[in-house]
Amino acid sequence: METSDDKLERRLYSHDLAPLPKEMDLIFKTTPDQVVRPQYSEEVAQMMAKAAATKKPIVPRGAGTWGLGGAVPVQGGYVLDMTAMNKIISIDEKNLVVTVQPGITWKALGDALDAKGLFLPCYPSSAPSATLGGWIGTGGTGIGAYKYGTAGDLIRDMEVVLPIGRTIHTGDKYVPACGGGPNLNWLFVGSEGILGVITEVTLSVLPKPEVLRATAYSFDDLSQLTPALRKLVRSDVEPMHIMYGDKVHFEYLRAVGKDAPDVGCMVTCALTGSKDAVDLEEKSLDEIMTSSGAKKMPSEVAEHEWSERSYEFRVREMGAGAIPGEILVPIESFEKVLAETRALVKKMKLKGPVIGTVADRNTVMLMPYYLTDDHNFFRTTLAMGFGKKLGDIAFENGGRPVGLGLFFAGNLNRYRGKEGAELIRRIKTLMDPYDIMNPGKVVETGTRFGISLPAVLMNFGMNMMAGMKGLMPRDKIGDKELAKLRK
Ligand SMILES: Cc1cc2nc3c(=O)[nH]c(=O)nc-3n(C[C@H](O)[C@H](O)[C@H](O)COP(=O)(O)OP(=O)(O)OC[C@H]3O[C@@H](n4cnc5c(N)ncnc54)[C@H](O)[C@@H]3O)c2cc1C
């Protein structure tokens, strides 16, 4: 097992997708004492025993593509970089199950299945870098979720090393983990690395569909989507994936020289199945969309958009950072939430397009992202208040933000209610009596001093940051590029 005590390398593990100013070190010890790259479950168990014996924190990390600080230490300790545990253990073509180590990326797994005529039903759009363990750990929604569910729905079994040093299996390799008491697979989905380290995963997969076809439709504005969605979710049409982007998103893409349509908004759907079934679905989908005011886009545009599904933040090529927020809201709240999100972007003087997906027949996911100048840490830090305010909009409209991590742990009571949140805290204490497993996240916002920041203080701070950002001059990042494009 490879370990590193190198100062620079340890520093690289002190943040995830979101850059953190150095001043954060006054509150959090984000730099680990050691970076460890295990290759086998036994090595993870060894490290867990070492952490328990020394009472040092142990933080599992995949590719670090999440932005909520979930894989960032708050009290130093060991960071377990799981990306060296990236092997495919078996692909069982007869039983349609695959067993892998958790550090493999979703793309690598999808490609390996494709070569065998199999199909990975869902994955995050960050699939080229995001690991299986990381996405299971965050419990997010992603590509394929509309038709096939999320990662949790695919899991048959996992091997997990617990903080008390035991290694367990959470389900069964060939059959779903139902009817055997509480479903342990789901206990670890979205647990954000605070209950144990996932060291092996068995997923059920599908035979490759005969056809995967993308179709796309443009609207004058994203706010006009609701009637079309209302019809779609009540119909027999079941796209694998439904994603959308607004005018500003496509403008930014064109501003960095990418091939993107000049439309008010575009919805792209991916249909899967036999050729005949997909032909029929496409016809029904055309009728649903055009009768709701959409124009059908040429098939090359749709195919291109589908091929770009993992690269929605190409705006970074402008030299800007792009920080996404993510909320889930009922379809019926979409228009109101969109208007409030856009008003928030304006009030905080940010630059923010809105992209997202339809997560299931009841739910839309909105992922507004804003541009940051990573060299201006003051502005970037204040802008982090956007995620808190966006979450408030979701809660007020019957939805919720996605993920707690370090920065939004103060939301746990709002997610689950006081009693539900208390149960989660008790489960954490029961499974991790010495609080070594990724401490300071989800159930509390921990600090380097071992005391946690009260949720009211954290939320107050985030609100203040958002308010202060609104008092600053408007962000200019991206202005030049957009002006050139619009000339
Ligand atoms: C371009 C882009 C697109 C994205 N698209 C999506 C999307 O479509 N859907 C979505 O949900 N998210 C998306 N995200 C967010 C992020 O990429 C995903 O949540 C991703 O799956 C995280 O994987 P990771 O390997 O980077 O995990 P990390 O960021 O390294 O870790 C995430 C969490 O999981 C825990 N963890 C990691 N490995 C393990 C393990 N083996 N055992 C236990 N816990 C573990 C960590 O402690 C941490 O709390 C996107 C991000 C980007 C930058």
The ligand as a Tripos MOL2 file, in Angstrom:
@<TRIPOS>MOLECULE
LIG
   53    58     1     0     0
SMALL
NO_CHARGES

@<TRIPOS>ATOM
      1 C1        -18.6890   17.8810  -14.2100 C.3       1 LIG1
      2 C2        -19.4090   17.2970  -13.0120 C.ar      1 LIG1
      3 C3        -20.5890   16.6110  -13.2150 C.ar      1 LIG1
      4 C4        -21.2730   16.0490  -12.1290 C.ar      1 LIG1
      5 N1        -22.4140   15.3350  -12.3690 N.ar      1 LIG1
      6 C5        -23.0720   14.7560  -11.3460 C.ar      1 LIG1
      7 C6        -24.2590   13.9980  -11.5840 C.ar      1 LIG1
      8 O1        -24.7050   13.8250  -12.7100 O.2       1 LIG1
      9 N2        -24.8770   13.4710  -10.5140 N.ar      1 LIG1
     10 C7        -24.3940   13.6300   -9.2370 C.ar      1 LIG1
     11 O2        -24.9930   13.1100   -8.2980 O.2       1 LIG1
     12 N3        -23.2590   14.3150   -8.9900 N.ar      1 LIG1
     13 C8        -22.5950   14.8740   -9.9990 C.ar      1 LIG1
     14 N4        -21.4360   15.5800   -9.7550 N.ar      1 LIG1
     15 C9        -20.8720   15.6200   -8.4020 C.3       1 LIG1
     16 C10       -19.7980   14.5040   -8.1910 C.3       1 LIG1
     17 O3        -19.0600   14.3140   -9.3600 O.3       1 LIG1
     18 C11       -20.4380   13.1850   -7.8530 C.3       1 LIG1
     19 O4        -21.0770   13.2520   -6.6330 O.3       1 LIG1
     20 C12       -19.3950   12.0440   -7.8710 C.3       1 LIG1
     21 O5        -20.0400   10.8550   -8.0130 O.3       1 LIG1
     22 C13       -18.4620   11.9980   -6.7100 C.3       1 LIG1
     23 O6        -17.5150   10.9680   -6.9710 O.3       1 LIG1
     24 P1        -16.0070   11.1120   -6.5000 P.3       1 LIG1
     25 O7        -15.3220    9.8400   -6.8050 O.co2     1 LIG1
     26 O8        -15.3960   12.3370   -7.0390 O.co2     1 LIG1
     27 O9        -16.2530   11.2380   -4.9130 O.3       1 LIG1
     28 P2        -15.5390   12.2140   -3.8220 P.3       1 LIG1
     29 O10       -15.8220   13.6300   -4.1660 O.co2     1 LIG1
     30 O11       -14.1200   11.8060   -3.7210 O.co2     1 LIG1
     31 O12       -16.3080   11.7690   -2.5410 O.3       1 LIG1
     32 C14       -17.6760   12.0110   -2.3720 C.3       1 LIG1
     33 C15       -18.1320   11.4650   -1.0080 C.3       1 LIG1
     34 O13       -18.1180   10.0430   -1.0160 O.3       1 LIG1
     35 C16       -17.2760    9.5420    0.0330 C.3       1 LIG1
     36 N5        -16.5750    8.3570   -0.5050 N.ar      1 LIG1
     37 C17       -15.7470    8.3180   -1.5640 C.ar      1 LIG1
     38 N6        -15.3300    7.0420   -1.7700 N.ar      1 LIG1
     39 C18       -15.8850    6.2810   -0.7950 C.ar      1 LIG1
     40 C19       -15.8090    4.9040   -0.4590 C.ar      1 LIG1
     41 N7        -15.0940    4.0300   -1.1820 N.pl3     1 LIG1
     42 N8        -16.4990    4.4690    0.6330 N.ar      1 LIG1
     43 C20       -17.2570    5.3250    1.3590 C.ar      1 LIG1
     44 N9        -17.3670    6.6460    1.0850 N.ar      1 LIG1
     45 C21       -16.6860    7.1210    0.0150 C.ar      1 LIG1
     46 C22       -16.3620   10.6890    0.4050 C.3       1 LIG1
     47 O14       -15.9220   10.6070    1.7480 O.3       1 LIG1
     48 C23       -17.2540   11.8900    0.1620 C.3       1 LIG1
     49 O15       -18.0700   12.1280    1.2780 O.3       1 LIG1
     50 C24       -20.7550   16.1910  -10.8130 C.ar      1 LIG1
     51 C25       -19.5580   16.8960  -10.6200 C.ar      1 LIG1
     52 C26       -18.8950   17.4470  -11.7030 C.ar      1 LIG1
     53 C27       -17.6140   18.1840  -11.4660 C.3       1 LIG1
@<TRIPOS>BOND
     1     1     2 1
     2     2     3 ar
     3     2    52 ar
     4     3     4 ar
     5     4     5 ar
     6     4    50 ar
     7     5     6 ar
     8     6     7 ar
     9     6    13 1
    10     7     8 2
    11     7     9 ar
    12     9    10 ar
    13    10    11 2
    14    10    12 ar
    15    12    13 ar
    16    13    14 ar
    17    14    15 1
    18    14    50 ar
    19    15    16 1
    20    16    17 1
    21    16    18 1
    22    18    19 1
    23    18    20 1
    24    20    21 1
    25    20    22 1
    26    22    23 1
    27    23    24 1
    28    24    25 2
    29    24    26 1
    30    24    27 1
    31    27    28 1
    32    28    29 2
    33    28    30 1
    34    28    31 1
    35    31    32 1
    36    32    33 1
    37    33    34 1
    38    33    48 1
    39    34    35 1
    40    35    36 1
    41    35    46 1
    42    36    37 ar
    43    36    45 ar
    44    37    38 ar
    45    38    39 ar
    46    39    40 ar
    47    39    45 ar
    48    40    41 1
    49    40    42 ar
    50    42    43 ar
    51    43    44 ar
    52    44    45 ar
    53    46    47 1
    54    46    48 1
    55    48    49 1
    56    50    51 ar
    57    51    52 ar
    58    52    53 1
@<TRIPOS>SUBSTRUCTURE
     1 LIG1         1 GROUP 0 **** ****
